[in-house]
Amino acid sequence: MVRRRVPLVTLTLVAAGLVAGGLWWWAVARLLLVPGETGPVEGAVAAGGWGLSLLPVHVAASTGRGGGSGRSGGTGGRSGG
């Protein structure tokens, strides 16, 4: 059986991600279960986590091949000059 060592940096990043995810779920659960007792911190954590979840979809890098809305060539939204 082969044993592989996982770098400490990787373990640290995974642990930080799990902690951040746990805090986000805690904030969302508090907002849903006891909305009268939550404060601005829970709201900010929940809204921030939701906003970050949209980021990878809308800020994905283009590969430069195939489709896409490319800015060179084509008939963009403007006509004439």
CYANA upper distance limits for C-alpha pairs under 8 A (distance plus 0.5 A):
  6 VAL  CA     10 THR  CA      7.27
  6 VAL  CA     11 LEU  CA      7.49
  7 PRO  CA     11 LEU  CA      7.07
  8 LEU  CA     12 THR  CA      6.55
  9 VAL  CA     13 LEU  CA      6.65
 10 THR  CA     14 VAL  CA      6.65
 11 LEU  CA     15 ALA  CA      6.56
 12 THR  CA     16 ALA  CA      6.56
 13 LEU  CA     17 GLY  CA      6.58
 14 VAL  CA     18 LEU  CA      6.70
 15 ALA  CA     19 VAL  CA      6.68
 16 ALA  CA     20 ALA  CA      6.59
 17 GLY  CA     21 GLY  CA      6.53
 18 LEU  CA     22 GLY  CA      6.55
 19 VAL  CA     23 LEU  CA      6.68
 20 ALA  CA     24 TRP  CA      6.70
 21 GLY  CA     25 TRP  CA      6.73
 22 GLY  CA     26 TRP  CA      6.57
 23 LEU  CA     27 ALA  CA      6.67
 23 LEU  CA     45 VAL  CA      8.36
 24 TRP  CA     28 VAL  CA      6.73
 24 TRP  CA     45 VAL  CA      6.59
 24 TRP  CA     46 ALA  CA      6.23
 24 TRP  CA     49 GLY  CA      6.92
 25 TRP  CA     29 ALA  CA      6.47
 25 TRP  CA     46 ALA  CA      8.31
 26 TRP  CA     30 ARG  CA      6.63
 27 ALA  CA     31 LEU  CA      6.69
 27 ALA  CA     42 GLU  CA      5.28
 27 ALA  CA     43 GLY  CA      7.62
 27 ALA  CA     45 VAL  CA      7.01
 27 ALA  CA     46 ALA  CA      6.34
 28 VAL  CA     32 LEU  CA      6.72
 28 VAL  CA     42 GLU  CA      7.80
 28 VAL  CA     43 GLY  CA      8.41
 28 VAL  CA     46 ALA  CA      6.16
 29 ALA  CA     33 LEU  CA      6.37
 30 ARG  CA     34 VAL  CA      5.95
 30 ARG  CA     35 PRO  CA      7.16
 30 ARG  CA     38 THR  CA      7.09
 30 ARG  CA     42 GLU  CA      8.01
 31 LEU  CA     35 PRO  CA      5.25
 31 LEU  CA     38 THR  CA      6.68
 31 LEU  CA     42 GLU  CA      7.57
 31 LEU  CA     43 GLY  CA      7.77
 34 VAL  CA     38 THR  CA      7.23
 38 THR  CA     42 GLU  CA      6.84
 38 THR  CA     43 GLY  CA      8.19
 39 GLY  CA     43 GLY  CA      7.24
 40 PRO  CA     44 ALA  CA      6.50
 41 VAL  CA     45 VAL  CA      6.61
 42 GLU  CA     46 ALA  CA      6.60
 43 GLY  CA     47 ALA  CA      6.50
 44 ALA  CA     48 GLY  CA      6.30
 45 VAL  CA     49 GLY  CA      6.56
 46 ALA  CA     50 TRP  CA      6.71
 47 ALA  CA     51 GLY  CA      6.63
 48 GLY  CA     52 LEU  CA      6.68
 49 GLY  CA     53 SER  CA      6.75
 50 TRP  CA     54 LEU  CA      7.36
 51 GLY  CA     55 LEU  CA      7.24
 52 LEU  CA     56 PRO  CA      8.23
 54 LEU  CA     58 HIS  CA      7.12
 55 LEU  CA     59 VAL  CA      6.31
 56 PRO  CA     60 ALA  CA      6.21
 62 SER  CA     68 GLY  CA      8.13
 71 ARG  CA     76 GLY  CA      8.07
 75 THR  CA     79 SER  CA      8.11
